[in-house]
Amino acid sequence: MNDSAIQNESVVTDKEPKAHCKKWLWFVLLFVIILAIGLGVIYYQFTQQIHQIINNTNNLQTQLQTVKQQQDDSKAVMSKLQQLASKYQDAWLLREVESLIQMADVTLRFQHDVSKTVALLKTADTHLSKITDSKLLNVRKLLADDIVALQAVPKVDSTGMYLRLKALDVQSEKLPLMTMPKLKNDSEQQKVTMTTQHSAWMKSLLTSWHAIQKVLVIRYHQEPVDPLLSFKQQNFLMLNLHLLFAQAEWALLQRQDKIYQVSLQQIQKKITQYFLQSSDVTQGMLRELAELQKIKINPQLPDISDSLDAMQHFNQKR
């Protein structure tokens, strides 16, 4: 080959690498552009997400602040409601205390039930202890004084006494009546009469005997006896006794001490006057009546109106 051919071949060979390099440069440039565009898109998306997160964070903080504000408002409302509830509860308790003291006063005045009155006053004092108000100390002091005074009142077992009177009323049916000796026949009576006609001394003695018979009872174990009262009179006597027992029972329940005492005295008087004193039944009943008569069924009760007046005045002022 000549020199010109060799030169042409070398020129062609040099041009090919240059063209190949340009292609790669364009490819690299395109790749860089695409990569830049991709990175730009990724950066844009990343920044958008960041902004979104920031916005969400701000919204969350705002929501948290709103929730906190709502919670604070709710706490304030609850506090006000609790204050109102406490206020109305105190007002209700104070009215309840006034009603309890008033009920205790009525119970003591009309029922004379000391134990029930004390229970009502203690309940009222327990209610007052739940209220923090120094102005109630005076009311509580009056209640304490009333409770102490009532607890010092002697207890009357009205139920037990009533049952004892009922038992005595039933037992009265077994009381033995007084009797007098009965003459065997009319001839003996005529004989005594004829004898007394011939002797003034015997007549005077017989008169004395009849007078003694009115106050004394002579028992003849071997001779028949007759009652001092007829059958009709006996029925009337027992009816009278039952009525007196019923009167004593009523007076006991009503705390009428005077009627109670008079009723027992009349019962004792009739038992002494018409029934056999040597009988164990009679003596046992008289002893039981004497014991019942010693009991004061209406002891002096204290006045608890001061505590009621103080409570009513406090509620009116409040």
C-alpha positions in Angstrom: 0.0 0.0 0.0 1.2 3.5 -0.6 1.6 6.2 1.9 -1.7 8.0 1.0 -3.7 4.9 1.7 -2.2 4.4 5.1 -2.9 8.0 6.0 -6.5 7.7 5.0 -6.9 4.6 7.1 -5.4 6.3 10.1 -7.7 9.2 9.6 -10.8 6.9 9.5 -9.5 5.1 12.6 -9.1 8.3 14.5 -12.6 9.5 13.6 -14.3 6.4 14.9 -13.2 6.7 18.5 -14.1 10.4 18.5 -17.6 9.6 17.3 -18.0 6.8 19.9 -16.9 9.2 22.6 -19.5 11.7 21.6 -22.2 9.2 21.8 -21.2 8.3 25.3 -21.1 11.9 26.3 -24.6 12.4 25.0 -25.7 9.3 26.9 -24.0 10.5 30.1 -25.5 13.9 29.7 -28.9 12.5 29.1 -28.5 10.2 32.1 -27.4 13.2 34.2 -30.4 15.2 33.0 -32.8 12.3 33.8 -31.1 11.8 37.2 -31.4 15.5 38.0 -35.0 15.5 36.9 -35.6 12.4 39.1 -33.8 13.9 42.0 -35.7 17.1 41.5 -39.0 15.2 41.5 -37.9 13.2 44.6 -36.8 16.4 46.4 -40.1 18.1 45.5 -42.1 15.1 46.8 -39.9 15.0 49.9 -40.3 18.7 50.6 -44.1 18.3 50.0 -44.2 15.5 52.6 -42.1 17.5 55.0 -44.6 20.4 54.6 -47.4 18.0 55.0 -45.9 16.6 58.1 -45.3 20.1 59.4 -48.8 21.0 58.6 -50.1 17.9 60.3 -47.9 18.6 63.3 -49.3 22.1 63.5 -52.8 20.8 63.1 -52.2 18.2 65.8 -50.8 20.8 68.1 -53.8 22.9 67.4 -56.1 20.0 68.0 -54.2 19.1 71.2 -54.6 22.7 72.4 -58.3 22.6 71.6 -58.7 19.3 73.4 -56.8 20.7 76.4 -58.9 23.8 76.4 -62.0 21.6 76.2 -60.7 19.6 79.1 -60.0 22.7 81.1 -63.5 24.0 80.3 -65.0 20.6 81.3 -63.1 20.7 84.6 -64.4 24.2 85.3 -67.9 23.1 84.5 -67.5 20.0 86.6 -66.2 22.1 89.5 -69.1 24.4 89.2 -71.5 21.5 89.1 -69.9 20.0 92.2 -70.2 23.3 94.0 -73.8 23.5 93.0 -74.4 19.9 94.0 -72.7 20.4 97.3 -74.7 23.6 97.9 -78.0 21.9 97.1 -77.0 18.8 99.1 -76.3 21.0 102.1 -79.6 22.7 101.7 -81.4 19.4 101.4 -79.6 18.1 104.5 -80.5 21.2 106.5 -84.2 20.8 105.6 -83.9 17.1 106.5 -82.4 18.0 109.9 -85.2 20.4 110.6 -87.8 17.7 109.7 -86.1 15.2 112.0 -86.0 17.6 115.0 -89.6 18.5 114.4 -90.6 14.8 114.3 -88.6 14.2 117.5 -90.5 17.0 119.2 -93.9 15.6 118.1 -92.8 12.1 119.2 -91.8 13.3 122.6 -94.9 15.5 123.2 -97.6 13.1 122.0 -96.1 9.6 122.1 -93.8 10.1 125.1 -91.3 7.7 123.3 -88.0 8.7 124.7 -85.9 6.1 122.9 -87.4 7.0 119.5 -86.9 10.7 120.2 -83.2 10.2 121.0 -82.7 8.2 117.8 -84.2 11.0 115.7 -82.0 13.6 117.3 -78.9 11.5 116.8 -79.7 11.1 113.1 -80.2 14.9 112.8 -76.8 15.5 114.5 -75.1 13.0 112.1 -76.5 15.0 109.1 -75.2 18.2 110.6 -71.7 16.7 111.0 -71.5 16.5 107.2 -71.9 20.2 106.7 -68.8 22.4 107.3 -70.4 25.6 108.7 -69.3 27.0 112.1 -72.7 28.6 112.5 -74.2 25.2 113.1 -72.2 24.6 116.3 -74.9 26.2 118.4 -77.6 23.9 116.9 -75.4 20.9 117.5 -74.7 22.0 121.1 -78.5 22.2 121.8 -79.0 18.8 120.2 -76.3 17.3 122.5 -77.9 18.9 125.5 -81.3 17.4 124.6 -79.9 14.0 124.0 -78.1 13.9 127.4 -81.3 15.2 129.1 -83.4 12.5 127.4 -81.0 9.7 128.3 -81.3 10.7 131.9 -85.1 10.2 131.9 -86.1 7.0 133.8 -87.2 4.3 131.3 -90.8 3.0 131.6 -91.4 -0.5 130.2 -94.9 0.2 129.1 -95.2 -3.0 127.2 -94.1 -5.1 130.1 -96.4 -3.3 132.5 -99.3 -3.6 130.1 -98.7 -7.4 129.9 -98.6 -7.6 133.7 -101.9 -5.8 134.0 -103.4 -8.2 131.4 -102.2 -11.2 133.3 -103.6 -9.8 136.6 -106.9 -9.2 134.9 -107.1 -12.9 133.8 -105.9 -14.0 137.3 -108.7 -12.1 138.9 -111.2 -14.8 137.7 -109.4 -17.2 140.2 -109.8 -14.9 143.2 -111.8 -16.7 146.0 -114.8 -14.8 147.3 -115.4 -14.3 151.0 -118.0 -16.7 152.5 -120.1 -17.0 155.7 -121.2 -20.2 157.6 -124.5 -21.7 156.7 -126.8 -23.2 159.3 -127.8 -26.8 158.8 -131.6 -26.2 158.8 -134.3 -23.8 159.6 -134.9 -25.3 163.0 -131.5 -24.2 164.2 -132.2 -20.7 163.0 -135.5 -20.7 164.9 -133.8 -22.1 167.9 -131.3 -19.3 168.0 -134.1 -16.8 167.5 -136.2 -18.2 170.4 -133.2 -18.3 172.6 -132.4 -14.7 172.0 -136.0 -13.7 172.7 -135.7 -14.9 176.3 -132.4 -13.2 176.9 -131.5 -9.6 176.2 -127.9 -10.5 176.7 -128.1 -13.1 173.9 -129.9 -10.7 171.7 -127.2 -8.2 172.1 -124.6 -10.9 171.4 -126.4 -12.0 168.3 -126.5 -8.4 167.0 -122.8 -8.0 167.6 -122.3 -11.3 165.8 -124.1 -10.1 162.7 -122.1 -6.9 162.7 -118.8 -8.9 163.0 -119.9 -11.1 160.1 -119.8 -8.0 157.8 -116.1 -7.5 158.3 -114.8 -10.9 159.2 -114.8 -14.3 157.5 -114.9 -17.4 159.6 -114.1 -20.7 157.7 -115.8 -23.9 158.7 -114.2 -26.8 157.1 -116.9 -29.3 158.2 -119.9 -27.1 157.5 -121.3 -25.8 154.2 -120.8 -22.0 153.5 -122.6 -19.4 151.5 -121.0 -16.5 149.6 -121.5 -13.0 150.9 -122.6 -11.9 147.4 -125.3 -13.3 145.2 -124.6 -14.7 141.8 -125.7 -11.4 140.1 -123.6 -9.4 142.5 -120.6 -11.6 141.8 -121.0 -11.0 138.1 -121.3 -7.3 138.6 -118.2 -7.3 140.8 -116.1 -9.1 138.3 -117.3 -6.9 135.5 -116.3 -3.9 137.6 -112.9 -5.3 138.2 -112.3 -6.0 134.4 -113.3 -2.4 133.7 -110.9 -1.0 136.2 -108.1 -3.1 134.8 -109.0 -1.8 131.3 -109.0 1.7 132.6 -105.5 1.2 134.2 -104.2 -0.2 130.9 -105.5 2.8 128.9 -104.0 5.2 131.5 -100.7 3.4 131.2 -100.5 3.7 127.4 -101.7 7.4 127.5 -99.2 8.2 130.4 -102.2 9.4 132.5 -100.6 8.8 135.9 -103.4 10.1 138.1 -106.0 7.8 136.4 -103.6 4.9 136.6 -103.0 5.3 140.3 -106.7 5.7 141.1 -107.6 2.6 139.0 -105.1 0.5 140.9 -106.3 1.8 144.2 -109.9 0.9 143.4 -108.8 -2.6 142.3 -106.9 -3.1 145.5 -109.8 -1.9 147.6 -112.3 -4.3 145.9 -110.0 -7.2 146.3 -109.5 -6.5 149.9 -113.2 -6.0 150.5 -114.7 -8.9 148.7 -112.1 -11.6 148.4 -110.5 -14.0 150.8 -107.4 -12.4 152.2 -105.8 -15.7 153.4 -105.6 -17.0 149.9 -102.2 -17.1 148.2 -103.8 -15.9 144.9 -105.2 -12.8 146.7 -102.0 -12.0 148.4 -99.9 -12.5 145.2 -102.2 -10.2 143.3 -102.1 -7.5 146.0 -98.3 -7.6 146.0 -98.1 -7.3 142.2 -100.6 -4.4 142.2 -98.5 -2.6 144.9 -95.3 -3.0 142.8 -97.1 -1.6 139.7 -98.4 1.3 141.7 -94.9 2.4 142.7 -93.8 2.9 139.1 -94.1 6.4 137.7 -95.6 6.0 134.2 -95.2 9.6 133.3 -91.8 10.9 134.3 -90.8 14.6 133.7 -89.7 15.0 130.1 -87.3 17.7 129.0 -88.2 20.4 126.5 -86.4 20.1 123.2 -88.1 23.1 121.4 -84.9 25.2 121.7 -83.0 23.1 119.2 -86.0 23.1 116.8 -86.3 26.9 117.0 -82.5 27.3 116.4 -82.6 25.0 113.4 -85.6 26.8 111.9 -84.0 30.2 112.5 -80.8 29.0 110.8 -82.7 27.8 107.7 -84.7 30.9 107.4 -81.6 33.1 107.6 -79.8 30.9 105.1 
